[in-house]
Each structure stands twice: as structure tokens, then as C-alpha cells.
Amino acid sequence: MKRTTAAVLALALLLAVAFLLHRDLQEQKPPPRPPVRPPVVEAPVSAGPGAPTPSTSAIDAAPDVAAPPASPPALTGSVRGVVRFGGPVPRRKFVRTRADPECEKMHGPQLASDEFVVDPYGNLQWAFVHVKSGIAGPVPPAPTTPVLLDQVACVFTPHVLGIRVGQPLLIVNSDNLLHTVHSLPFENKEFNFGLPKSGMEETKRFGKPEVMIKLKCDVHPWMAAWIGVVDHPYFAITNAVGSFVLRDLPPGNYQIEAWHEKCNPVALPIGVGPGRESLLDFVLDEKKQ
């Protein structure tokens, strides 16, 4: 009996020692590591076909916000102004058309003349404004597109025009009756030809600058037109309120002239800066005799 009890006690002692040793070993082990998750890579959001792929770097992904490119500075300037008549505003004249019954049918016995057209404020239409001097550099070549001068209802249309040296002048007859085109130049070659039917036309060119050349019809004496021939593109014709604009002038100092068939021409100095519009008004108060 004593032996059995001693054996039981010895076994219990061994189990207690084994338990204590196992606990000590468990306490000496490092704690288990948490499971490592693989990195998550988010798929880029598509911005449509052809869109750039976003960068994985936050810095690279931020788009550069660049300032818009500055507009190139204007290299040319312009001159704007008005041509006025300085004297009392004259009444518009009328001419008789009874010399040709066909013309009289179109207008009646009287036709308003274009030789002196002034609005109630003295603004002068049909003045030719051009750069008289001061062009220092090369100019654009003369256009190959013709300038049109028509004969409509027994009137030259337009009454005043400008053209470059060498540029074609297309002269057309839109009336179904005989008109002639007779030039009266001082520097260029004279021409005189007839256009007897509607739709007939002829092309002419001027070889030298000349301000101004008169054209007339020998059949209808009231029919007249004026042509300013220049070797540069800086010219304009005043409109019904006397205004004009000369565009694309290189910076510099110029003499600008205003010409009208019933007044003595006037030339004024003006400076033109890049990207600027200069103002220049003319007063023509001396009528030609």
C-alpha cells in the first residue's frame, strides 16, 4: 500500500515538473509575427482613349500647371482718322443725263454727282489717304488679285480706288450700251478703249506710282473715276462719314497725305509704334479751281 502511494506521488511530481518546464519554454519563445499582406496596387482610372497613364509617384502624378504662353507682341501699328471739309458744307451737285436716253431711263433727268460728297457734319467721302513718305524697309509684293472697276447704270463704280504698281485692274461694262475708258495719266501710259456691250471687260496695269489718275468716258461726260497708284499697301478710301484706317504699318515716322479731287492735298506727319493705333485727322479747306 505504501509503495503504491509513493509511486503515485512520484508520478504527480514528474508531471508537475514537466508542466513547469513547458511553461518556461513557451515564455522564452518570441511572439508569432502577424501575417504579411501583399501591397495593394490600385488600377488607374481611364480618362478615355489616348489618355496618359498616371504615375505611381504622388509627385509625378500631380500635373504641372504652366502659365499660358504669352501672345507675341504686335510688330506693326495703324493710323485711324477722319477727313473733313473745312468750309461751309456744300450741297451735292446733280448732272443731266439727257444726252443718252438709256441713261435717263435709269436715273431720270438728273443724277447725283460723286465729285463732292459731304455729310451734314462736313465729313468728306472719296478722299484717297496714303503714306506719302517714310517707308524704310521692304513691303509685301503686289497682289495678283485684280481690282475691279465697273460701269453700272452710266456710273463708274467705285468713284475712287487704290491699286498697287503692277497689280491688275479689271474694267467691266455692266451696261448694255457703249462706254469708253480713257485714262489721263502724267507718269503712266495713256489708254483709251471701248466696251460696247454688257459683260465685256479688259485688264490694265500701271507701271509707276501716280497719285492720282483720272479715268473718263468719252461718250458720257459726267462719268469719271480716280485711281491712286502706289508701290506699297498703305492706303485707304474714306467712307460716307469720312473715316479711314491704314493698317499694318511698321513702326516709324511717316508723312500721310489726304487727296480729294476738289481740294488741295494735305500731308501731315505721324509716328507709328508697335501695337499702337495713332490718330490723325485732316481738314481740307482749299477748293481746287
C-alpha positions as CSV (number, residue, x, y, z in Angstrom):
1,M,0.0,0.0,0.0
2,K,2.8,2.4,1.0
3,R,4.6,1.5,-2.3
4,T,1.5,2.4,-4.4
5,T,1.1,5.7,-2.7
6,A,4.8,6.6,-3.2
7,A,4.5,5.7,-6.9
8,V,1.5,8.0,-7.4
9,L,3.2,10.8,-5.6
10,A,6.4,10.4,-7.7
11,L,4.3,10.4,-11.0
12,A,2.4,13.5,-9.9
13,L,5.8,15.2,-9.1
14,L,7.1,14.4,-12.5
15,L,4.0,15.8,-14.2
16,A,4.3,19.0,-12.2
17,V,8.0,19.4,-13.2
18,A,7.2,18.7,-16.8
19,F,4.4,21.3,-16.8
20,L,6.7,23.9,-15.3
21,L,9.5,23.2,-17.8
22,H,7.0,23.5,-20.8
23,R,5.7,26.9,-19.5
24,D,9.2,28.3,-19.2
25,L,10.0,27.2,-22.7
26,Q,6.7,28.9,-24.0
27,E,7.6,32.2,-22.3
28,Q,11.1,32.3,-23.8
29,K,9.7,31.9,-27.5
30,P,9.3,35.2,-29.5
31,P,5.7,36.2,-30.2
32,P,4.4,35.0,-33.5
33,R,4.6,37.6,-36.4
34,P,1.4,38.8,-37.9
35,P,0.8,37.7,-41.5
36,V,2.3,40.0,-44.1
37,R,-0.2,41.3,-46.6
38,P,1.0,41.9,-50.2
39,P,0.9,45.6,-51.2
40,V,-2.3,46.8,-53.0
41,V,-1.8,48.5,-56.4
42,E,-4.9,50.3,-57.5
43,A,-5.7,50.2,-61.1
44,P,-5.5,53.7,-62.8
45,V,-8.7,55.4,-63.7
46,S,-9.1,55.6,-67.5
47,A,-9.7,59.0,-69.0
48,G,-10.6,57.8,-72.4
49,P,-8.6,56.6,-75.4
50,G,-5.2,58.1,-75.7
51,A,-5.1,59.5,-72.1
52,P,-1.7,59.3,-70.4
53,T,-1.1,56.6,-67.7
54,P,-0.9,58.1,-64.2
55,S,2.4,57.8,-62.5
56,T,2.8,55.7,-59.3
57,S,4.5,58.6,-57.6
58,A,2.3,61.1,-56.0
59,I,4.7,63.9,-57.1
60,D,4.8,62.7,-60.7
61,A,1.1,62.2,-60.7
62,A,0.4,65.9,-59.9
63,P,0.1,67.7,-63.3
64,D,2.3,70.7,-64.0
65,V,0.2,73.9,-64.2
66,A,2.1,76.0,-66.7
67,A,1.2,79.6,-67.4
68,P,-0.4,80.1,-70.9
69,P,2.1,81.2,-73.5
70,A,2.3,85.0,-73.8
71,S,0.9,86.4,-77.1
72,P,3.7,87.6,-79.4
73,P,3.9,91.4,-79.3
74,A,2.4,93.2,-82.2
75,L,5.1,94.3,-84.6
76,T,3.0,96.8,-86.6
77,G,0.7,99.7,-85.8
78,S,-2.1,101.6,-87.5
79,V,-3.4,105.1,-88.3
80,R,-7.0,106.0,-87.9
81,G,-8.7,109.3,-88.7
82,V,-11.3,111.4,-90.5
83,V,-11.1,113.7,-93.4
84,R,-13.3,116.8,-93.2
85,F,-14.1,119.7,-95.4
86,G,-13.3,123.0,-93.6
87,G,-15.6,125.3,-95.4
88,P,-19.4,125.5,-95.5
89,V,-21.0,122.2,-96.3
90,P,-21.9,122.3,-100.0
91,R,-25.0,120.8,-101.5
92,R,-24.5,117.8,-103.6
93,K,-24.5,118.5,-107.3
94,F,-26.6,116.8,-109.9
95,V,-25.7,116.2,-113.6
96,R,-28.0,115.9,-116.6
97,T,-28.3,112.5,-118.3
98,R,-30.5,113.6,-121.2
99,A,-27.6,113.2,-123.6
100,D,-28.3,109.4,-123.5
101,P,-31.9,108.3,-123.3
102,E,-30.8,104.9,-121.9
103,C,-29.0,106.6,-119.0
104,E,-32.0,108.9,-118.5
105,K,-34.3,105.8,-118.2
106,M,-32.1,104.5,-115.3
107,H,-31.8,107.8,-113.3
108,G,-34.3,110.3,-114.6
109,P,-33.2,113.6,-116.0
110,Q,-30.7,114.2,-113.1
111,L,-28.0,112.0,-111.5
112,A,-26.3,112.8,-108.2
113,S,-22.6,113.6,-108.7
114,D,-19.9,111.8,-106.7
115,E,-17.3,114.6,-107.2
116,F,-18.1,116.3,-103.8
117,V,-19.9,114.1,-101.3
118,V,-20.0,115.7,-97.8
119,D,-22.2,114.6,-94.9
120,P,-24.0,117.2,-92.7
121,Y,-21.0,117.3,-90.3
122,G,-18.5,118.1,-93.1
123,N,-17.0,114.6,-93.3
124,L,-15.7,114.1,-96.8
125,Q,-16.2,110.9,-98.8
126,W,-14.0,109.6,-101.6
127,A,-10.7,111.0,-100.3
128,F,-7.6,109.0,-101.0
129,V,-5.4,108.7,-97.9
130,H,-1.9,107.2,-98.4
131,V,1.6,107.1,-97.0
132,K,3.5,109.7,-99.0
133,S,6.9,109.1,-97.4
134,G,8.7,107.4,-94.6
135,I,8.7,103.7,-95.6
136,A,12.1,102.4,-94.7
137,G,12.0,98.7,-95.3
138,P,10.7,96.2,-97.8
139,V,7.0,96.0,-98.5
140,P,4.8,93.0,-99.3
141,P,4.6,92.2,-103.0
142,A,1.7,93.5,-105.0
143,P,-1.3,91.2,-105.0
144,T,-2.2,89.3,-108.2
145,T,-5.9,89.6,-107.4
146,P,-7.4,92.2,-109.7
147,V,-9.0,95.4,-108.5
148,L,-12.5,95.8,-110.0
149,L,-13.7,99.0,-111.7
150,D,-17.3,98.5,-113.0
151,Q,-19.5,100.7,-115.2
152,V,-23.0,100.4,-113.8
153,A,-26.0,102.5,-114.8
154,C,-23.8,105.0,-116.5
155,V,-21.6,105.5,-113.5
156,F,-18.0,104.3,-112.7
157,T,-18.1,102.2,-109.6
158,P,-16.3,102.9,-107.3
159,H,-15.6,106.5,-107.8
160,V,-12.2,106.4,-106.2
161,L,-9.9,103.4,-105.8
162,G,-6.4,102.5,-104.9
163,I,-4.1,99.9,-106.6
164,R,-0.5,98.7,-106.4
165,V,2.0,99.2,-109.1
166,G,1.8,96.1,-111.4
167,Q,-1.5,94.9,-109.9
168,P,-4.2,94.1,-112.5
169,L,-7.1,96.5,-112.9
170,L,-10.2,94.7,-114.2
171,I,-12.5,97.1,-116.0
172,V,-16.0,95.8,-116.7
173,N,-19.1,97.1,-118.5
174,S,-22.3,96.0,-116.9
175,D,-24.5,98.3,-119.1
176,N,-25.8,97.1,-122.4
177,L,-24.6,100.2,-124.1
178,L,-21.3,101.7,-125.3
179,H,-18.9,103.1,-122.7
180,T,-15.3,104.1,-123.2
181,V,-12.4,104.0,-120.7
182,H,-10.0,106.9,-121.3
183,S,-7.1,107.3,-118.8
184,L,-5.4,110.7,-118.3
185,P,-2.1,110.0,-116.6
186,F,1.1,112.1,-116.3
187,E,3.6,109.3,-115.4
188,N,1.9,106.2,-116.8
189,K,1.0,105.2,-120.3
190,E,-2.4,106.5,-121.6
191,F,-5.1,104.1,-122.8
192,N,-8.5,104.6,-124.4
193,F,-10.7,101.8,-125.5
194,G,-14.4,101.0,-125.8
195,L,-16.6,98.4,-124.2
196,P,-19.8,98.4,-126.4
197,K,-21.8,95.6,-124.7
198,S,-22.7,94.3,-121.3
199,G,-20.3,91.7,-119.9
200,M,-17.3,93.0,-121.9
201,E,-14.1,93.6,-119.9
202,E,-10.4,94.5,-120.2
203,T,-7.4,94.3,-117.9
204,K,-4.8,97.0,-117.5
205,R,-1.7,97.6,-115.3
206,F,0.2,100.7,-114.2
207,G,4.0,100.6,-114.2
208,K,4.7,103.6,-112.0
209,P,3.3,105.2,-108.8
210,E,1.0,108.1,-109.5
211,V,-1.5,110.0,-107.3
212,M,-3.9,110.4,-109.0
213,I,-5.0,109.2,-112.5
214,K,-8.3,110.3,-113.9
215,L,-10.5,107.9,-116.0
216,K,-13.4,109.2,-118.0
217,C,-16.0,108.0,-120.5
218,D,-15.8,110.0,-123.8
219,V,-19.5,109.0,-124.6
220,H,-20.9,110.2,-121.2
221,P,-19.0,113.2,-120.0
222,W,-20.3,113.0,-116.4
223,M,-18.7,109.6,-115.9
224,A,-15.4,109.8,-114.1
225,A,-13.2,107.8,-111.7
226,W,-9.9,108.4,-109.9
227,I,-7.2,105.8,-109.3
228,G,-4.3,106.2,-106.8
229,V,-1.3,104.0,-107.9
230,V,1.2,103.4,-105.1
231,D,4.1,101.0,-104.6
232,H,3.0,99.9,-101.1
233,P,-0.2,98.6,-99.4
234,Y,-0.7,101.6,-97.0
235,F,-3.6,103.4,-98.5
236,A,-7.4,103.8,-97.9
237,I,-10.5,105.5,-99.3
238,T,-12.7,107.5,-96.9
239,N,-16.2,106.2,-96.4
240,A,-19.6,108.0,-96.2
241,V,-18.6,109.5,-92.8
242,G,-15.1,110.5,-93.9
243,S,-13.2,107.9,-91.9
244,F,-10.2,105.8,-92.9
245,V,-7.8,103.3,-91.4
246,L,-4.2,102.5,-92.5
247,R,-3.3,99.1,-91.1
248,D,-0.1,97.0,-90.6
249,L,2.3,99.9,-90.7
250,P,5.9,99.2,-89.5
251,P,7.0,101.4,-86.6
252,G,8.4,104.7,-87.8
253,N,7.7,108.2,-88.8
254,Y,5.6,109.0,-91.8
255,Q,4.1,111.7,-93.9
256,I,0.4,110.8,-94.6
257,E,-1.4,112.6,-97.4
258,A,-5.1,113.1,-97.9
259,W,-6.2,113.8,-101.5
260,H,-9.5,114.8,-102.9
261,E,-10.4,115.8,-106.4
262,K,-12.0,119.1,-105.4
263,C,-9.4,120.1,-102.7
264,N,-5.7,120.8,-102.5
265,P,-4.0,117.7,-100.9
266,V,-2.7,118.0,-97.3
267,A,0.2,115.9,-95.8
268,L,0.7,115.6,-92.1
269,P,3.5,113.9,-90.0
270,I,2.7,111.0,-87.7
271,G,4.7,108.5,-85.6
272,V,3.6,104.8,-85.5
273,G,4.5,102.5,-82.7
274,P,4.3,98.7,-82.5
275,G,0.8,97.5,-81.4
276,R,-0.5,101.1,-81.2
277,E,-3.2,103.0,-83.1
278,S,-2.3,106.6,-83.9
279,L,-5.0,109.2,-84.6
280,L,-4.7,111.6,-87.4
281,D,-7.5,113.9,-88.8
282,F,-7.4,116.1,-91.9
283,V,-9.1,119.3,-92.7
284,L,-9.3,120.1,-96.4
285,D,-10.5,123.7,-96.9
286,E,-9.0,124.9,-100.1
287,K,-11.1,124.0,-103.1
288,K,-9.3,123.5,-106.4
289,Q,-10.2,126.0,-109.1
